[in-house]
Amino acid sequence: MIFKDLAMGFVGLCGGVLVAAGLFAFIVIIGVVTRLISRTNTAKHVLTYENVIAAGATIGNVVYVFRVDLPMGIIGLILLGVFAGMFVGCLSASLAEMLKVMPAFEKRIDLKKGTAYVICAFAVGKMVGSILWLW
């Protein structure tokens, strides 16, 4: 019985690490961090950016997994809203810049027809992943 519990814990931990790594790879690939660094001229603080991102992800996971109640009050909620809004804004701006990359990607792989199918495949993949997650 204890072996089963340890194995399940190990599998869960490995799955969580893989999902987190995929999310951070996605954030790095679309250029959220590099966009922030280039816009704010703070290249000397790259290590701080990395530490803050890792700390935010770790704290967010602990709060979510262990259902920690944060005594935030109205000030905490305002700060949470501001930071969440900044993250979503940076993410959407980076995704918009990625859309500018799409024509170069099409040219590089010599895609003459079917761009709509590629975009639909992205959408269907997202839909299937969401349905599986909710199921």
Secondary structure as UniProt FT lines:
FT   HELIX           2..30
FT   HELIX           32..40
FT   HELIX           43..45
FT   HELIX           46..65
FT   TURN            66..67
FT   HELIX           73..108
FT   TURN            109..110
FT   HELIX           115..134
//
